Amino acid sequence: MNIKDNLTQIQQQIAIACQNTERAPNAVQLLAVSKTKSAEMVMQAYQAGQRHFGENYVQEAVDKVSQLSHLSDICWHFIGPIQSNKTRLIAENFAWVHSVDRIKIATRLNDQRSAQDTPLNICLQVNISGEQAKSGATLDELNALAAYVNNCQHLTLRGLMAIPQKQAPISVFNHMHQLFTDLKKSYPTIDTLSMGMTNDMDAAIAAGSTMVRIGTAIFGSRD
C-alpha cells in the first residue's frame, strides 16, 4: 500500500476526467475518506500533500483529530449520518459537515459551534435517488432547509452532497447539478457540489461535481 502513489493516481484520474469535459484541472477538490483508517495512514497522506479528510464515525474521527492536532492546516469533513447526540462533537471538531439533512440537526450544530470558531461549512445532503434506507433531505424539503441554514449565525451554507444509488444513470448526477445551480442563484456562499466516490467519480465530474470523496482507491479496502 503506497498512499502517496495512490493519491497521485487519483489526482491524475481527476485531471483526465476534467479534461474530458473541458473543465479546469483544479475545478474538482479531492476529499480523502479516511474512515476506519489509522492516524498514521492519514499522516502518510498528509505528508504526500493531501489536506482535506472525510470521516463517517464521530468518536473514531475525534480521536484522530486529537492525535493530529499539531497539523494546523489539516481540514476535517464529517460526511456520515448525524445522530442528535453527536452534534456537539461534530460542531467542536470539524470544519465541514456534508450530511445535514434536517432543521433539527442544523439547529444543534449552530447552537453548539463556538462563537470563537469560524462558522461551520455546511453541505445539505439530498436523497437524490429517493432510497428509503438512505439519509438525505427530500426534494420537497430542500429549499426550506437551505433557507434555514443560511440564516444560522454559526453556519455557512456551502452547497449540496449526494450519494446516488449504485450504477445510477447520468441523469441522476445531472439532476443534482441542476439543484446546485438553482440554489447558487439565491445563496452566494454556495460553491460546493460534493458528489462522486471511487466507483462513480468520472460520471460525477462530468455532471459538474466540485468535490469527490475517495477512500478505497487511496487507503485500500475498509478495515
N, C-alpha and C positions, 0 to 999 in steps of 0.2 A: 504494500500500500504506500504509494508516494503521493501524498496530498498536494504537494507543490505541482507535480506533473499533471495531476487530475484537474487542478484549478486552471492551469494553462490551457489544457484541452477544452475545458468548458468555455473559457473566455474566447477561444478560437471558434467554437461552435456558435456562440452568441454573435460574434463578429460576422460569421458567414451568413447566419440567419438574417441579420440586419442588412447585409449587403444584398441578399436575395430579394429583399422587399424595399430596397432603396432607402433604408433608414441609416442614420449616422451610427457608427460603431459604438459610441458612448450613449446611445439612446436607451439602453437596457442595463439596469444595475443587477449584479449578481448577489443574491442573498444566500449564504451558505447555511443550510439547515443542519444544525449540529445536535439535534435531539438524540438522546441515548449515547452520544459520543463524549469522551472524556475531555477535561480541560486541557490535557496535554495535546490532544488532537486539534482542538480549537487553536491552541498556541502555535502548532505547526502551520495551520492555515494563515494565522495572523502573520507569522514570520515570512510567509510567501506573499504577503501583500493584501490579504483579504481583511476587510474591516467590519462588514455587516454580517451578523449571525442571527439565525432564526431558531427559536426554541418553542416546543409544544407543551412541555411539562413544567409547571411552575417551580416546585421545590428543587427539582434537578437543575433547572436553569439558575435559580437564585444561588445555589452552591457554586456554580461556575462563575457567575457574576462576581461573587465574593473572591474566589481564587484568582481571578484575572483582573481585579480592581486596579492594579497598578498600570494597566494599559489604558491610558487616558483617552485614546481615540477609537477604542472599540465601541461598536454600536449594536445594542441588543434589541431584537424584534421579537415580540410574542406573537405567535401565529396559530396557536391551538385554541380549542373551545374554552370558553371562560366560565368558571363557576363563580357564583357571587361571593363565596367565602375566600376566594383567592385574589380578589381585585386589589386589595391593599398591597400585596406583594408585587403584583404586576405594576401598579402605579408607582411604586417606590424604586423598582429595579430596571425598568425598561425605558427605552427612548421612543419605541414604536409599538403599537398594537394593531394587528391586521384583522382581528376577528371580532370586532364589535358588531353585534347583530340585534341589539335591543336597547331601548332607552334606559332600562334599569341598570345595565352594565355601564353605559356611558355616564350615568349619574354617579355611580360609585367611583369610577375611575377619576372623574372630575373632582369629586369631594376629597378623594384620598391622595391626589397629586399635590405635593408640597408647592406652596407659592414661591419658594426659593428656587425650584427647578424650572427649566424651560417647559413650556406646555408639552403634553404628551401627543405625539403624532399619531393620528387615528386613520385607519382604513376601515371602511364598512364592509363586512363580509356579506356577499349576496349569494343566496341559494339559487344560482342561475339555472341549474338543471331540474329544480323542483323536487329533489330527492327528500323523502320524508325523514330518513335517518341522518340527514346531513344538517349541520348548523348553517346559519345564514338568514338574513332578512329576506322576506319575500319581496317581489317587485312592488307590491302594493304598499309595503311598509317603508320602502327605501327613502322616499322624499321627506317624509316626516322625521325619520331618523337623522338624515343629513342636516336638516334644519335645526334639530335639537343639538347635535354635536357642534355645529357651527356657532351656537350661542353659548357654549360652555367655556368659562374663563380659562380653565387649565388644560383644555384640549385644543388641538389644531386639526381640522378636517383636511386630510391629505389625499384621500382617494378611495378606491374600491379594491376588494380582494375577492377572488373566487377560486373554488376547487371544482371545475367541471367534472362530470362523470367520465369514467374511463372511455377512451376512444370516442369522445364527443365530436360531433361534426363541427366543421369550421364555423358554421352559422352560430353556434353557441358562443364561441370566442368573439365573433363579430358583434353579437348582441351585447356582451359585456363592454366592449369598446364603445358601443353607441351610448350605453348608460353612462359611462365615464365621460364621454364627450358632452353629453347633455348636462351633467352635473357641473362640469367645469364652467359652463356659461353662467351659472348662478353663484359659484364659490371660487374666487380667485386663488385660494390656497391649494386647490386640488391640482396635483401634478403626478399622482402615482396610481398606476394600474398594476396591482400585484397579482400576476396570473401566469401560470406555466411552471411545471415541475420537470423532473428528469425525462419523463416519457412523453410529454406534450409541449416541450419548450418551443420547438420550431413553429407549431401552429399558433401558440400564444404570441410569439414575437411577430409573426405575420399579421396577426389581428391587432397589434398595437400595444402589447404589454410593455410596461416600462420597468418591471422588476420581476425576475424569475427566481423561484425558490428551489434550490437544488441541494439535495442531501446525498443520495446513494452514489451518484457519479463522482462526488468529491471524497466522501468518507467511507464508502463501501456500504454493504447491507446493514440494516438496522440491527443493533445488538439485542 
